[in-house]
Amino acid sequence: MSSLISINRETRSDGSRSAKQSKFLTPPNRSETVRWTDNVRHHQPGNIPLTFQSDCCKWLNSYIYIYGCFFLVIDCLIFCFLANQSICLMEEQLECKWKKLEEPVWAILMQKSYKNSTEDLFSTVDEIVRFIGKSKWLYEKLFTFCEVCVSKRSAVLMEGNLDALSFSKLVMKIWQEHCSQMKSIRLIFSQLDRSAALQEMPMMSIWEMGLTIFRSCAIMRSSIQTKLVDSLLFLIHQERSGEDVDHLLIRNLLHMFATLNIYREILEVRLLEETKTFYLEEGMRRIEIDDVPHYLAYVTKQLKLESERTEFYLDKNSGKSLISVVEDGLISPHVEDILNKGFDCMLYNSQLDDLKLLYQLISYDPANIDELKMRFSNYISVNVMSFLKGDEIDCEALRSLLKYRDFVSNVVSYCFSDSAGIDLAARSVFSSIVNKKSAKVNELLAKFIDMKLRTGRKQYPEEELDQETVKALSLFRIVDGKDLFEMFYQKFLAKRLLFGKSASFDAEKAVLSELKRECGSDFTSKLEVMFRDFETSKEFASGFKNYLTASNCLNSVVEMNVSVLTIGNWPSYPKMDIIYPQVLLSSMSQFEHFYMEKHAGRKLSWQSYVGQCLVAARFKPGVRCTLFVC
């Protein structure tokens, strides 16, 4: 084989190039490769160019011409040989570096001391990750090693026969130590975490890896899992029973379950089942020994405690489920017993706070509301019928009925939170019972309002008078046969106006406005005419007096006041044949003459039935008497 040569080019004056032999061969530029190769192909035997590259990262074409034959050889075999040597060397270096890391990791997990500094260990991890590019290899090594160590540490949980409290404390001790250890390991291997995040590698963080290992190698072992859940539920049961327990321990254990993401998987269902069993038994025991108010107070207390329990150490997401379980255990099975034993009694004794508490506790279920509504309606029915029983119903019975209706409205508003369904049911049953005796109730309402407007101001403050009247009118709204009320009210109003018995003209107007608002202007049209006639009569009286004075016809014996009423708008009265005294007939004739001067063509008809007179008489010497005749 000829010696190793290289071709140097020189550019001639005509632009062509010549080659000189030198000691080394210079590789051609890419643009010149074809022409250069063509020239070489025509070399004579003996001019054999050969290139060789010993560096594993680069290569050159070698041209071998042996006896006129050209061979192109790529240094693949040499490269592979050197690469294999490099890989073997790298694996040895990796194992050496891992050995350097393995001892401190083991020492951390076993709570022992180690010699290397944290900075030195951090640099070792950094070399592996950054300069060698073995992040995944290092991660798998660390994962496997931690699994072995955690399994060994947790084996103590399967030994011995510890009670619930001791076992729970041991689990918590191992868990807290594990968290502290993983924080130390995470500090050393932080570059591994960073590298995985930057390269978007499908690997968990060091902290998540520690949680996964503890979950699978410790807590999720069947024997440990069962005993831990049983121990935790036992501690919660003790607390519910009023015993002293380590609340912080329970809180930390439940926080561990949540951190390991196994709360719902292995604990929540068991917790809800145990809670339901506990409160079903407690409910059966307490409903037998407590009266309804005390039982309701107990239920309220337990709901508050469970809510505080949720806030303090239970998972917030299971709070609603837990409250529902308590309601299912303490309330749902006993709704009928509670209503049977205490509902009527609480209404009878006006225990409004207890009724309010009852409604708050059972209103979560619409079926409970329906049952409450039915019982409330029955209670109202019985009591309203007691006020209206018998044929003789007086104003005192009506007053009691109004007072009871006010009580029912207060119960619906305060105790039952203004429930539309309960309010409608109460109004319906009240109206139904009252309307069975609507004629009598309408008469009593008219009489009651007449009594309030005639004598109310003398006996009651104005505010109380208004309240009483409003209550009567509220009952009027639900009573049928309002034409009967109009007839009675018109009769009583006429007497108040004609005999001057109305205590307050403003109160009269207020009642008239309420009736108009409730029944419309058609209902009150006649009543309004009666008020206008009353005002007009005052004007006639003043005018008649002036007329008599002007005509010098004043009667010193008789003082007559006349009310002019419009026919058809006032109650009809029976005719009475009365023999009037001559002095009175003279005054009546004078009034007719006065009236016809102003209203020619009209006819006056004297209604003696509603007239009244005041007679002063002297029966015997020294005895004077005043007689009121109507």
C-alpha positions in Angstrom: 0.0 0.0 0.0 1.3 3.4 -0.9 2.0 6.1 1.6 -0.6 8.5 3.1 -0.9 11.6 0.9 -3.0 14.7 0.5 -3.7 16.8 -2.5 -3.0 20.5 -2.4 -4.4 22.6 -5.2 -2.8 25.5 -6.9 -4.6 27.8 -9.3 -2.8 28.4 -12.5 -2.8 31.5 -14.5 -5.4 30.1 -16.9 -7.7 29.4 -14.1 -7.1 25.6 -13.9 -5.8 23.9 -10.9 -2.8 21.6 -10.3 -2.3 19.2 -7.5 0.9 18.9 -5.4 1.6 16.0 -3.2 1.9 16.8 0.5 2.1 14.9 3.7 -1.6 15.1 4.6 -4.8 15.0 2.6 -7.1 18.1 2.9 -10.8 17.2 2.5 -12.5 19.0 -0.4 -15.2 21.5 -0.1 -18.8 20.2 -0.8 -19.0 22.3 -4.0 -15.8 20.8 -5.4 -16.4 17.2 -4.4 -17.5 15.9 -7.8 -14.7 17.5 -9.9 -12.1 16.6 -7.3 -13.3 13.0 -7.3 -13.3 12.8 -11.1 -9.6 13.9 -11.2 -8.7 11.3 -8.6 -10.3 8.5 -10.6 -7.8 9.1 -13.4 -4.8 8.9 -11.3 -2.3 6.2 -12.2 -1.7 3.3 -9.9 0.7 4.4 -7.3 -1.0 7.7 -6.8 -3.4 6.3 -4.1 -5.0 9.0 -1.8 -6.3 7.8 1.6 -7.9 9.8 4.4 -8.4 8.7 7.9 -10.2 10.2 10.9 -9.5 8.9 14.4 -11.8 11.2 16.3 -15.2 9.5 17.1 -17.1 12.7 16.6 -15.9 13.4 13.0 -15.1 11.4 9.9 -13.4 11.8 6.5 -13.7 9.9 3.3 -10.9 7.5 2.7 -9.9 6.7 -0.9 -8.1 3.5 -1.4 -6.7 2.6 -4.8 -5.1 -0.8 -4.9 -4.0 -1.9 -8.4 -6.4 0.4 -10.1 -9.4 -0.4 -7.9 -11.1 2.4 -5.8 -12.8 1.5 -2.4 -14.8 4.0 -0.4 -14.6 3.0 3.3 -16.5 4.8 6.1 -15.0 4.5 9.6 -18.2 3.0 11.0 -16.5 0.1 12.6 -14.0 2.3 14.3 -16.7 4.7 15.4 -18.9 1.9 16.9 -15.9 0.4 18.7 -15.0 3.7 20.3 -18.7 4.5 21.1 -19.1 1.1 22.9 -16.0 1.9 24.8 -17.5 5.3 25.7 -20.8 3.8 26.8 -19.2 1.3 29.0 -17.1 4.0 30.6 -20.3 6.2 31.0 -22.2 3.4 32.8 -19.3 2.9 35.1 -19.2 6.6 35.9 -23.0 6.7 36.4 -22.9 3.8 38.8 -20.1 5.4 40.7 -22.0 8.7 40.9 -25.2 6.9 42.0 -23.2 5.1 44.8 -22.2 8.5 45.9 -25.9 9.5 46.1 -27.3 6.2 47.4 -25.7 6.3 50.8 -27.1 9.8 51.8 -30.5 9.0 50.4 -30.6 5.8 52.5 -29.4 7.7 55.5 -32.1 10.3 55.1 -34.9 7.7 54.8 -33.5 5.7 57.7 -33.0 8.9 59.8 -29.2 8.5 60.0 -26.4 10.9 59.4 -24.2 11.1 56.3 -20.9 12.6 55.5 -21.4 14.4 52.2 -22.5 18.0 52.1 -25.7 19.0 50.4 -23.8 21.1 47.9 -21.6 18.2 46.9 -24.6 15.9 46.4 -26.4 18.7 44.5 -23.4 19.0 42.2 -23.4 15.2 41.6 -27.1 15.3 40.6 -26.4 18.3 38.4 -23.6 16.4 36.6 -25.7 13.4 35.8 -28.7 15.5 34.7 -27.0 18.3 32.7 -23.7 16.9 31.4 -24.6 13.2 31.0 -28.3 13.6 30.2 -29.5 10.7 32.3 -32.5 12.3 34.1 -34.9 9.4 33.5 -32.2 6.9 34.6 -31.6 8.8 37.8 -35.3 9.2 38.5 -35.9 5.4 38.1 -33.0 4.7 40.4 -34.3 7.0 43.0 -37.9 5.8 42.8 -36.9 2.1 43.2 -34.5 2.9 46.1 -37.1 4.9 47.9 -39.7 2.2 47.4 -37.4 -0.3 49.1 -36.6 2.0 52.0 -40.3 3.0 52.7 -41.5 -0.6 52.5 -38.9 -1.5 55.1 -39.9 1.5 57.4 -43.6 0.8 57.1 -43.2 -2.9 58.0 -43.3 -1.9 61.7 -47.0 -1.0 61.2 -47.8 -4.6 60.5 -46.2 -5.8 63.7 -47.6 -5.9 67.2 -51.1 -5.5 68.5 -51.5 -1.7 69.1 -54.8 -0.1 70.1 -56.5 2.4 67.9 -54.9 5.5 69.5 -51.4 4.1 69.6 -51.6 2.8 66.0 -52.9 6.1 64.8 -50.1 8.0 66.5 -47.5 5.6 65.0 -48.9 6.1 61.5 -48.8 9.8 62.0 -45.2 9.7 63.3 -44.0 7.7 60.2 -46.0 10.0 57.9 -44.5 13.2 59.3 -41.0 11.7 59.2 -41.6 10.7 55.6 -42.7 14.2 54.6 -39.6 15.7 56.3 -37.4 13.1 54.5 -38.9 13.8 51.1 -38.3 17.5 51.6 -34.6 16.8 52.2 -34.4 14.5 49.2 -36.2 17.1 47.0 -33.6 19.7 48.0 -30.8 17.4 46.9 -32.5 16.3 43.7 -34.0 19.7 42.8 -32.0 19.8 39.6 -33.8 16.6 38.5 -37.2 18.3 39.1 -36.1 21.3 37.1 -34.8 19.2 34.3 -38.0 17.2 34.0 -40.0 20.4 33.9 -37.9 22.1 31.3 -37.8 19.0 29.0 -41.5 18.3 29.6 -40.6 14.7 30.6 -43.5 12.5 31.8 -42.2 12.2 35.3 -43.7 13.1 38.7 -42.0 15.7 40.8 -39.9 14.4 43.7 -42.6 15.3 46.2 -45.4 13.6 44.2 -43.1 10.6 43.8 -42.8 10.5 47.6 -46.6 10.6 48.1 -47.1 7.8 45.5 -44.5 5.6 47.2 -45.9 6.2 50.7 -49.4 5.5 49.5 -48.6 2.3 47.7 -45.9 0.9 50.1 -47.5 1.9 53.4 -51.1 3.1 53.6 -52.6 1.0 50.8 -51.3 -2.3 52.1 -54.5 -4.1 53.0 -53.7 -4.9 56.6 -52.5 -1.3 57.3 -55.4 0.3 55.4 -58.1 -1.6 57.3 -56.6 -1.1 60.7 -56.0 2.6 60.1 -59.5 3.3 58.8 -61.0 1.3 61.8 -58.8 3.2 64.2 -59.7 6.6 62.8 -63.4 5.9 62.8 -63.2 4.6 66.4 -61.6 7.9 67.5 -64.4 9.9 65.7 -67.0 7.7 67.3 -65.5 8.4 70.8 -65.6 12.1 70.1 -69.3 12.0 69.1 -70.0 10.1 72.2 -68.6 12.9 74.3 -65.3 11.3 75.3 -62.0 13.2 75.3 -59.9 12.5 72.2 -56.9 14.0 70.5 -58.6 16.3 68.0 -55.3 17.4 66.4 -54.4 13.7 65.7 -57.7 13.2 64.0 -57.2 16.4 62.0 -53.7 15.4 60.9 -54.7 11.9 59.9 -57.5 13.2 57.8 -55.2 15.8 56.2 -52.8 12.9 55.4 -55.7 11.1 53.6 -56.5 14.2 51.6 -52.8 14.8 50.7 -52.4 11.2 49.5 -55.7 11.6 47.6 -57.3 8.5 49.1 -59.9 10.2 51.4 -62.8 9.4 49.0 -61.4 6.1 47.9 -61.0 4.4 51.3 -62.5 6.6 54.0 -65.5 8.7 53.0 -67.9 5.8 52.3 -67.0 4.1 55.6 -67.3 7.5 57.5 -70.7 8.2 56.1 -71.9 4.7 56.9 -70.6 4.8 60.5 -72.1 8.3 60.9 -75.5 7.1 59.8 -75.4 4.0 62.1 -74.4 6.2 65.0 -77.2 8.7 64.6 -79.9 6.2 63.8 -79.1 4.5 67.2 -78.9 7.8 69.0 -82.2 9.0 67.4 -84.1 5.9 68.5 -82.7 6.3 72.0 -83.4 10.0 72.4 -86.8 10.2 70.9 -88.0 7.8 73.6 -86.8 9.7 76.6 -87.0 13.4 75.4 -90.0 15.6 74.8 -90.2 17.2 71.4 -88.6 20.6 72.3 -85.6 18.9 74.0 -85.2 16.4 71.1 -85.2 19.3 68.6 -82.6 21.1 70.7 -80.5 17.9 70.7 -80.7 17.6 66.9 -79.8 21.2 66.5 -76.7 20.7 68.7 -75.6 17.7 66.8 -75.9 19.4 63.4 -73.9 22.3 64.7 -71.2 19.9 66.1 -71.0 18.0 62.8 -70.7 21.3 60.9 -67.8 22.4 63.2 -66.3 18.9 62.7 -66.3 19.5 59.0 -64.7 22.9 59.4 -62.0 21.7 61.8 -60.8 18.5 60.3 -63.1 16.8 57.8 -62.9 17.2 54.0 -65.0 20.3 53.0 -66.4 18.5 50.0 -68.0 15.8 52.2 -69.6 18.4 54.6 -73.0 18.4 52.8 -73.1 14.6 52.6 -72.3 14.4 56.3 -75.1 16.8 57.3 -77.5 14.9 55.1 -76.6 11.7 56.8 -77.2 13.3 60.2 -80.6 14.5 59.1 -81.4 11.0 57.7 -80.5 9.5 61.1 -82.1 12.0 63.5 -85.0 13.6 61.6 -86.3 11.6 58.7 -87.3 8.4 60.7 -88.9 10.5 63.5 -90.9 13.2 61.7 -94.2 11.5 62.3 -93.4 10.9 66.0 -92.3 14.5 66.5 -95.5 15.9 64.9 -97.7 13.4 66.8 -96.1 14.1 70.2 -95.4 17.9 70.1 -96.9 19.8 67.2 -100.4 20.5 68.6 -99.0 21.0 72.0 -96.5 23.6 70.8 -99.2 25.5 68.9 -101.5 25.4 71.9 -98.8 26.8 74.2 -97.6 29.3 71.6 -94.1 27.9 71.7 -93.1 29.9 68.6 -89.3 29.4 68.9 -89.7 25.6 69.1 -92.1 25.7 66.1 -89.6 27.7 64.2 -86.8 25.2 65.1 -89.0 22.3 64.1 -89.7 23.9 60.7 -85.9 24.6 60.1 -85.1 21.0 60.9 -87.7 19.3 58.7 -88.0 21.7 55.8 -85.1 20.1 53.9 -87.5 17.5 52.6 -90.7 18.6 50.7 -92.6 15.6 52.0 -92.1 16.8 55.5 -93.5 20.2 54.5 -96.6 18.5 53.1 -97.1 16.6 56.3 -96.7 19.8 58.4 -99.1 21.7 56.2 -101.8 19.0 56.6 -101.5 18.9 60.4 -101.5 22.7 60.6 -104.6 22.8 58.5 -106.3 20.2 60.8 -105.4 22.2 63.9 -106.8 25.4 62.4 -110.0 23.7 61.4 -110.7 22.3 64.9 -110.1 25.6 66.6 -112.1 27.8 64.2 -115.0 25.4 64.5 -114.8 25.8 68.3 -115.3 29.6 68.0 -118.3 29.2 65.7 -120.1 26.3 67.3 -123.8 26.7 68.3 -126.4 29.0 66.9 -125.6 31.9 69.2 -122.4 33.7 68.2 -121.7 37.0 69.8 -119.1 39.7 69.2 -116.8 38.2 71.9 -116.7 35.0 69.8 -115.8 37.1 66.8 -113.1 39.0 68.7 -111.6 35.6 69.7 -111.8 34.5 66.1 -110.0 37.6 64.9 -107.3 37.1 67.6 -106.8 33.5 66.6 -106.5 34.5 62.9 -103.8 37.0 63.9 -102.0 34.2 65.8 -102.1 31.9 62.7 -100.7 34.7 60.5 -97.9 35.2 63.1 -97.1 31.5 63.1 -96.9 31.3 59.3 -94.7 34.5 59.2 -92.3 33.8 62.1 -92.2 30.1 62.5 -92.7 28.9 59.0 -90.7 31.6 57.2 -93.7 32.9 55.3 -94.0 29.6 53.4 -96.4 30.3 50.5 -97.7 26.8 50.5 -98.5 26.8 54.3 -100.0 30.3 54.2 -102.3 29.3 51.3 -103.4 26.2 53.1 -104.1 28.1 56.3 -106.1 30.8 54.5 -108.0 28.1 52.6 -109.1 26.1 55.7 -109.9 29.3 57.6 -112.1 30.6 54.8 -113.8 27.2 54.4 -114.8 26.9 58.0 -115.9 30.5 58.4 -118.0 30.4 55.2 -120.1 27.6 56.6 -121.7 30.3 58.7 -121.1 33.2 56.4 -124.5 35.0 57.1 -123.9 35.1 60.9 -120.2 36.1 60.4 -121.1 39.0 58.1 -123.7 40.3 60.6 -121.2 40.0 63.4 -118.5 41.8 61.4 -120.8 44.7 60.6 -121.9 44.8 64.3 -118.3 44.6 65.5 -117.1 47.4 63.2 -120.2 49.5 64.3 -119.3 48.9 67.9 -115.7 50.0 67.3 -116.7 53.1 65.4 -119.4 54.1 68.0 -117.5 53.5 71.2 -114.0 52.6 70.2 -112.4 56.0 70.7 -113.7 56.2 74.3 -112.3 52.8 75.2 -109.2 52.3 73.1 -106.3 54.4 71.8 -106.6 55.4 68.2 -103.8 53.1 67.1 -105.4 50.1 68.7 -108.8 51.1 67.2 -107.2 51.1 63.7 -105.6 47.6 64.3 -108.9 46.1 65.5 -110.7 47.5 62.4 -108.0 46.2 60.1 -108.3 42.8 61.6 -112.0 42.8 61.1 -111.6 43.9 57.5 -109.0 41.2 56.9 -111.6 38.6 57.9 -114.2 40.3 55.7 -111.9 39.6 52.7 -112.3 35.8 53.0 -116.0 35.7 53.9 -118.5 35.0 51.1 -121.9 36.8 50.9 -120.5 40.3 51.0 -124.0 41.7 50.0 -125.2 40.6 53.5 -122.4 42.5 55.1 -123.3 45.6 53.0 -126.9 45.4 54.2 -126.0 45.1 57.9 -123.2 47.7 57.6 -125.6 50.2 55.8 -128.1 49.8 58.6 -125.6 50.4 61.4 -124.0 53.3 59.5 -127.4 55.0 59.1 -128.0 54.9 62.8 -124.5 56.3 63.5 -125.0 59.2 61.1 -128.6 60.0 61.9 -128.3 59.7 65.7 -124.9 61.3 65.9 -123.3 58.2 67.4 -120.2 58.1 65.2 -117.1 58.5 67.4 -114.8 59.6 64.5 -115.7 60.8 61.1 -112.1 60.2 59.9 -112.4 56.5 61.1 -115.7 56.2 59.1 -114.0 57.5 56.0 -111.0 55.1 56.5 -113.3 52.1 56.8 -115.1 53.2 53.7 -111.8 53.5 51.8 -110.8 50.0 52.8 -114.2 48.6 51.7 -113.8 50.4 48.4 -110.3 49.0 47.9 -111.4 45.5 48.7 -114.8 45.4 46.9 -114.7 48.2 44.4 -116.7 51.4 43.9 -120.0 49.7 43.1 -120.0 48.1 46.5 -119.5 51.4 48.3 -121.6 53.7 46.0 -124.6 53.8 48.3 -122.5 54.3 51.4 -120.8 57.2 49.8 -124.2 58.8 49.0 -125.1 58.4 52.6 -122.1 60.4 53.6 -122.9 63.1 51.1 -126.5 63.3 52.3 -125.2 63.7 55.8 -123.0 66.6 54.8 -125.8 68.2 52.8 -128.2 67.9 55.7 -125.8 70.0 57.8 -126.0 72.7 55.2 -129.8 72.5 55.1 -129.9 72.8 58.9 -127.8 76.0 58.9 -129.8 77.4 56.0 -133.2 76.6 57.6 -132.1 78.4 60.8 -131.1 81.5 58.9 -134.4 81.3 57.0 -136.4 81.2 60.2 -134.4 84.1 61.7 -135.0 86.2 58.6 -138.7 85.5 58.5 -139.0 86.1 62.3 -140.6 82.7 62.7 -138.2 81.1 65.3 -140.1 78.7 67.5 -139.0 79.1 71.1 -140.7 75.8 72.1 -139.4 73.4 69.4 -135.9 73.1 68.0 -136.1 70.9 65.0 -133.1 69.4 63.0 -134.0 67.7 59.7 -131.8 65.2 57.7 -132.7 65.0 54.0 -132.0 61.5 52.7 -131.9 60.2 49.1 -134.4 57.5 48.5 -132.8 54.1 47.5 -129.4 54.8 49.1 -130.5 54.5 52.7 -132.1 51.5 54.3 -135.9 51.2 53.8 -137.9 51.8 56.9 -141.5 50.8 57.7 -144.2 53.6 57.6 -145.6 54.7 61.0 -148.8 56.7 61.6 -147.9 59.3 64.2 -150.0 62.2 65.5 -147.6 65.1 65.7 -148.1 68.0 68.1 -149.4 71.1 66.4 -146.3 73.0 67.3 -144.2 70.4 65.6 -146.4 70.3 62.5 -145.9 74.1 62.2 -142.1 73.6 62.1 -142.4 70.8 59.6 -144.5 73.0 57.3 -142.0 75.8 57.5 -139.1 73.4 56.5 -141.1 72.1 53.5 -141.7 75.7 52.4 -138.0 76.4 52.8 -136.9 73.3 50.9 -139.4 73.8 48.0 -138.0 77.3 47.4 -134.6 75.8 46.7 -135.7 72.5 45.0 -139.0 73.0 43.3 -140.7 69.9 42.0 -139.3 67.6 44.6 -141.4 65.8 47.2 -140.5 65.2 50.8 -141.6 62.1 52.7 -141.2 62.2 56.5 -139.7 59.0 58.0 -140.9 59.0 61.5 -139.4 55.5 62.1 -135.9 56.9 62.4 -136.8 60.2 64.1 -136.1 61.0 67.7 -137.0 63.7 70.1 -136.0 65.0 73.5 -139.0 66.0 75.6 -138.7 68.1 78.8 -141.8 67.5 81.1 -143.0 68.7 84.5 -145.1 66.1 86.1 -145.8 67.7 89.4 -144.6 70.7 91.3 -140.9 70.6 91.8 -140.3 67.4 89.6 -138.8 67.9 86.2 -137.9 65.1 83.8 -136.3 64.8 80.4 -137.5 62.0 78.1 -135.7 60.7 75.1 -138.2 59.4 72.6 -137.2 57.6 69.4 
